[in-house]
Amino acid sequence: MQAPDYKKIYYNASKTAVNKKLLFSGLYQGVGSIILITLPSCNLYSYVSLFLANQTLAGAFFTSYETVKGVLSKANHAGDSSPVVPQAVIHSVASATAELVSCVILTPAEVLKQNAQMMRKPTKSDSSSLASKSVSLQTLKQFKHPSQLFTGYTALAARNLPFTAMQFPMFEHFKLAGLEYRKKQGKFTGSIAETGIVTGISAGTAGSIAAWITTPIDLVKTRIMLAAAGSKSEAEAADLAAKAKAEGKSLDQLAEKRGTTKKGAMQVAREVMKENGVKGLFRGAALRSGWTAVGSGLYLGAYESGRLYLGQRRDREDDK
């Protein structure tokens, strides 16, 4: 929905209704890119590699988050002195640091996935040999230089930093408030199920709020990544600049003529505003908030429940 060519690809010829058959057939288009970026294998090994990639991403995030949070919390409560900064600030800094680490792993897969999702899947009637190839492989061939796969790291980090900086303080606050409320009601049990439910609701609520607010940054990030395949290396950019000078044209004019203009975040945002106004920046906000609520609830609910379970098991082993 956030792509500039969304209506061209998914709307019917009359532009009055969405081509639902084409839209729903492409919902999982690009999943191969995520597998491909981790380990180009097949069958069972592809699913294993996808699982391991997600564990690497989650592991990198939570290892960084828990480490930074622990160090800063300890420094913040050193001795008998009162805390220097509110705990919410520590949660924001810890989650932002963790996001910078995880974005390094996520960016190539995200770039490939989003470009694959906007590629028309060849039909059997196509005379081109591309008809027999996967969308993921076609997408990968568009990238001539490995550095292009990291196009949009800054935009991805710019979206995820404010998102996590808002989500985690709200999540920690909602979770603590929920547990305190159950204690006051005399219903607190400390069970794994209770932790999972309270954590899931807290994380889902915090995630949906943060997702809605950061949708404009997400839209800009999406459009920058979709243009990644057409971006140029430093050598090509230098050649383009020399040609522009020789022809007496500006670099933007020549790049635009070739369809290789590399736009900045502010330029993309201004174009969206010019086309659709402020509401254009929030395209897909409701959908993004919905799946973030479900995803964050399951993700952090399972994480906190698992952490409690492992902690209890460790304590039992220590008692023995």
Number of C-alpha atoms within 10 A of each C-alpha: 12 19 19 14 11 13 15 10 17 21 17 14 11 7 11 9 11 16 15 12 9 15 13 11 10 17 10 11 21 26 19 21 26 23 24 20 21 18 16 13 13 12 7 8 13 18 15 14 20 19 13 16 20 15 12 14 18 16 15 18 22 17 13 21 21 15 14 20 21 15 12 19 18 12 12 17 13 12 9 6 8 9 14 11 12 10 16 17 15 21 27 23 20 25 28 24 19 24 28 20 16 20 21 15 19 20 21 23 21 25 30 29 26 20 26 26 21 20 16 13 18 16 11 11 7 10 9 11 9 15 15 11 12 16 24 23 16 16 21 20 10 14 17 14 13 11 13 20 21 22 21 24 22 16 22 26 21 19 21 24 22 19 27 25 22 23 27 25 20 22 25 18 16 19 21 14 14 17 19 13 13 15 13 9 9 9 11 15 12 12 11 17 13 17 21 22 17 21 29 27 22 27 29 27 23 28 28 25 18 23 29 20 16 22 22 23 22 26 26 27 25 21 21 24 28 23 19 22 22 17 22 19 14 9 9 11 15 12 12 19 18 13 15 17 13 9 10 10 13 13 17 17 12 19 17 12 10 11 13 18 17 17 14 11 18 10 12 17 22 14 12 19 14 11 10 11 13 14 11 17 21 19 18 17 21 14 14 18 23 18 15 23 24 17 17 23 25 18 18 19 25 19 17 17 20 15 13 17 14 12 12 13 12 12 11 10 9 8 7 6
